[in-house]
Amino acid sequence: MLDAGGARYRVIDHPAEGRTELVSALRGHGVEQAAKCLVVMVKIGKKRSRYVLAVVPGDARLDLQAVKALLEGTYVAFADKERAEELAGSVSGTVLPFSFDPRLELVVDPSLLELPEIYFNAARLDRSVALATDDYVRLAQPRVAPIVAAAPADPIAVPADVNVGG
């Protein structure tokens, strides 16, 4: 698909790893450049469900409520492992940021697309791909919407000029 689409990419072999922070270090890039892929189930009313492949930067948290609102759903949860792997076509930790199943809508947070290159496991834990972001958007044709949770304020951070005693 990448070759046929004329994409600019590199294949990176590394020790098997599926955790975003650790595989990012193995690949030699910042965690924010990792495409973290999560399969989410959204109930639409009582009888219908839709599935979303939510793709966010590796250093971000998915905002489930934003996904629910985007699809005008009534309930949202992470899909169970079996259903996620069936829809994604790969095992947990190796999910690609592409949807090849019409039942799985691809939604990407715009913050991931601000970087020139994104990284993701290539459907296996010991190989990754670095892909030019503009080629990713052209080939994947994702729905782009804000789905990243706001970072919580750090309750421990205190300005340097504040005396906290001691």
The 8 nearest C-alpha neighbors of each residue, nearest first, counted from 0:
[[1, 3, 2, 4, 138, 6, 5, 139],
 [2, 0, 4, 6, 3, 5, 8, 7],
 [3, 1, 5, 4, 0, 6, 7, 8],
 [2, 4, 0, 1, 5, 6, 138, 7],
 [5, 3, 1, 2, 6, 0, 138, 134],
 [4, 6, 2, 3, 1, 7, 134, 0],
 [7, 5, 1, 134, 4, 2, 8, 131],
 [6, 8, 131, 130, 5, 134, 9, 1],
 [9, 7, 130, 129, 6, 131, 128, 10],
 [8, 10, 129, 128, 11, 130, 7, 127],
 [9, 11, 128, 127, 129, 12, 8, 126],
 [12, 10, 127, 126, 128, 9, 13, 26],
 [11, 13, 126, 125, 127, 10, 14, 26],
 [12, 14, 125, 126, 15, 11, 25, 26],
 [15, 13, 125, 16, 12, 25, 124, 126],
 [14, 16, 125, 124, 13, 17, 126, 123],
 [17, 15, 124, 22, 18, 14, 125, 21],
 [16, 18, 92, 124, 19, 22, 93, 15],
 [19, 17, 21, 20, 16, 22, 92, 23],
 [18, 20, 22, 21, 23, 57, 17, 33],
 [21, 19, 23, 22, 18, 30, 24, 57],
 [22, 20, 24, 23, 18, 19, 25, 16],
 [21, 23, 25, 24, 19, 16, 20, 18],
 [24, 22, 26, 20, 21, 25, 30, 28],
 [23, 25, 27, 21, 22, 26, 28, 20],
 [26, 24, 22, 23, 27, 21, 13, 14],
 [25, 27, 23, 24, 28, 22, 11, 13],
 [28, 26, 24, 25, 23, 29, 22, 30],
 [29, 27, 23, 26, 24, 30, 32, 25],
 [28, 30, 31, 32, 23, 27, 24, 33],
 [29, 31, 57, 32, 33, 58, 23, 20],
 [30, 32, 56, 57, 58, 29, 33, 111],
 [33, 31, 117, 30, 29, 118, 56, 34],
 [34, 32, 57, 118, 30, 31, 56, 117],
 [33, 35, 56, 119, 57, 55, 118, 54],
 [34, 36, 57, 55, 54, 56, 33, 37],
 [37, 35, 54, 53, 96, 94, 34, 52],
 [38, 36, 53, 52, 39, 54, 35, 77],
 [39, 37, 52, 83, 51, 78, 77, 53],
 [38, 40, 77, 78, 51, 50, 76, 37],
 [39, 41, 50, 78, 76, 75, 49, 77],
 [42, 40, 75, 49, 48, 74, 72, 67],
 [43, 41, 48, 74, 72, 73, 47, 44],
 [42, 44, 72, 47, 48, 73, 41, 45],
 [43, 45, 73, 46, 42, 47, 72, 48],
 [46, 44, 47, 43, 42, 73, 48, 74],
 [47, 45, 44, 48, 43, 42, 49, 73],
 [46, 48, 43, 42, 45, 44, 49, 41],
 [49, 47, 42, 41, 43, 40, 50, 46],
 [50, 48, 41, 40, 42, 51, 47, 102],
 [49, 51, 40, 103, 39, 41, 104, 102],
 [50, 52, 104, 39, 103, 38, 53, 105],
 [51, 53, 38, 105, 37, 104, 106, 103],
 [52, 54, 106, 37, 36, 51, 107, 38],
 [55, 53, 36, 107, 35, 34, 106, 96],
 [54, 56, 35, 108, 34, 111, 107, 57],
 [57, 55, 31, 111, 34, 59, 58, 33],
 [56, 58, 33, 31, 35, 30, 59, 34],
 [57, 59, 31, 30, 56, 60, 33, 20],
 [60, 58, 56, 57, 147, 55, 61, 148],
 [61, 59, 148, 147, 62, 58, 55, 149],
 [60, 62, 147, 148, 63, 146, 59, 55],
 [63, 61, 148, 147, 146, 65, 64, 60],
 [62, 64, 66, 65, 61, 67, 75, 76],
 [63, 65, 67, 66, 62, 68, 75, 146],
 [66, 64, 68, 62, 67, 63, 146, 69],
 [67, 65, 69, 63, 64, 68, 146, 70],
 [66, 68, 72, 64, 65, 70, 69, 75],
 [69, 67, 71, 65, 70, 66, 72, 64],
 [68, 70, 66, 67, 71, 65, 72, 144],
 [69, 71, 72, 67, 68, 66, 41, 43],
 [72, 70, 68, 69, 67, 73, 43, 66],
 [73, 71, 43, 67, 70, 42, 74, 41],
 [72, 74, 43, 42, 44, 71, 67, 75],
 [75, 73, 42, 41, 72, 67, 76, 43],
 [74, 76, 41, 67, 40, 42, 63, 73],
 [77, 75, 40, 39, 78, 41, 74, 63],
 [76, 78, 39, 40, 38, 79, 75, 37],
 [79, 77, 39, 40, 83, 38, 76, 82],
 [78, 80, 82, 81, 83, 77, 38, 39],
 [79, 81, 83, 82, 84, 78, 91, 90],
 [80, 82, 84, 83, 79, 85, 78, 86],
 [81, 83, 85, 84, 79, 80, 86, 78],
 [84, 82, 80, 86, 85, 81, 38, 78],
 [83, 85, 87, 90, 89, 81, 82, 86],
 [86, 84, 82, 88, 83, 87, 81, 89],
 [87, 85, 83, 84, 88, 82, 100, 103],
 [88, 86, 84, 89, 85, 83, 94, 98],
 [87, 89, 85, 86, 84, 90, 94, 99],
 [90, 88, 84, 87, 94, 122, 93, 91],
 [89, 91, 84, 93, 92, 94, 88, 122],
 [90, 92, 93, 94, 84, 89, 80, 83],
 [91, 93, 17, 94, 90, 18, 124, 120],
 [92, 94, 122, 123, 120, 91, 90, 124],
 [95, 93, 89, 92, 122, 36, 87, 91],
 [94, 96, 97, 122, 93, 121, 120, 119],
 [97, 95, 36, 54, 94, 34, 98, 119],
 [98, 96, 95, 139, 99, 105, 52, 141],
 [99, 97, 100, 105, 103, 87, 96, 104],
 [98, 100, 97, 101, 87, 103, 88, 86],
 [99, 101, 102, 103, 98, 86, 87, 104],
 [102, 100, 103, 99, 104, 98, 86, 105],
 [101, 103, 100, 50, 104, 49, 86, 51],
 [104, 102, 50, 51, 101, 100, 52, 98],
 [105, 103, 51, 52, 50, 106, 102, 98],
 [104, 106, 52, 141, 51, 98, 142, 53],
 [107, 105, 142, 53, 141, 143, 52, 54],
 [108, 106, 54, 143, 53, 55, 141, 144],
 [107, 109, 145, 144, 55, 146, 110, 143],
 [110, 108, 112, 111, 143, 144, 145, 107],
 [109, 111, 112, 113, 108, 56, 55, 145],
 [112, 110, 56, 109, 113, 108, 55, 114],
 [111, 113, 109, 110, 114, 132, 108, 115],
 [114, 112, 110, 111, 115, 109, 132, 116],
 [113, 115, 112, 116, 111, 132, 32, 117],
 [116, 114, 132, 131, 113, 117, 133, 112],
 [115, 117, 131, 132, 130, 114, 129, 118],
 [116, 118, 32, 130, 129, 33, 132, 34],
 [119, 117, 129, 33, 128, 34, 32, 130],
 [118, 120, 127, 34, 128, 33, 121, 95],
 [121, 119, 127, 93, 122, 126, 123, 124],
 [120, 122, 127, 123, 126, 128, 119, 93],
 [123, 121, 93, 120, 94, 89, 95, 124],
 [124, 122, 93, 121, 125, 126, 120, 127],
 [123, 125, 15, 16, 17, 126, 93, 120],
 [126, 124, 15, 13, 14, 123, 12, 16],
 [127, 125, 12, 121, 11, 124, 120, 123],
 [128, 126, 120, 121, 11, 119, 10, 12],
 [127, 129, 10, 119, 118, 9, 121, 11],
 [128, 130, 118, 9, 8, 117, 116, 10],
 [131, 129, 8, 117, 116, 132, 128, 7],
 [130, 132, 116, 134, 133, 7, 115, 8],
 [133, 131, 116, 135, 115, 134, 117, 130],
 [132, 134, 136, 135, 131, 137, 115, 112],
 [135, 133, 137, 131, 132, 136, 6, 138],
 [134, 136, 132, 138, 133, 137, 139, 131],
 [135, 137, 133, 140, 139, 134, 138, 132],
 [136, 138, 134, 135, 140, 139, 133, 132],
 [139, 137, 135, 136, 140, 134, 4, 1],
 [138, 140, 136, 141, 135, 97, 137, 98],
 [141, 139, 136, 137, 138, 142, 135, 105],
 [142, 140, 105, 106, 139, 143, 107, 136],
 [141, 143, 106, 105, 107, 144, 140, 104],
 [144, 142, 107, 106, 108, 141, 109, 145],
 [143, 145, 108, 146, 107, 109, 142, 106],
 [144, 146, 108, 147, 109, 143, 65, 107],
 [145, 147, 62, 65, 108, 61, 144, 66],
 [148, 146, 61, 62, 60, 145, 59, 149],
 [149, 147, 62, 60, 61, 150, 146, 59],
 [148, 150, 151, 147, 62, 60, 59, 152],
 [149, 151, 148, 152, 59, 60, 153, 147],
 [152, 150, 149, 153, 154, 148, 60, 59],
 [151, 153, 154, 150, 156, 155, 149, 157],
 [152, 154, 155, 156, 151, 150, 157, 158],
 [155, 153, 156, 152, 157, 151, 158, 150],
 [156, 154, 153, 157, 152, 158, 163, 151],
 [157, 155, 153, 154, 158, 152, 159, 161],
 [156, 158, 155, 159, 161, 154, 160, 163],
 [159, 157, 160, 161, 156, 162, 163, 155],
 [160, 158, 161, 157, 162, 156, 163, 155],
 [159, 161, 158, 162, 157, 163, 156, 164],
 [162, 160, 159, 158, 163, 157, 164, 156],
 [161, 163, 164, 160, 159, 165, 158, 157],
 [164, 162, 161, 165, 157, 160, 159, 158],
 [165, 163, 162, 161, 160, 157, 159, 158],
 [164, 163, 162, 161, 157, 159, 160, 155]]
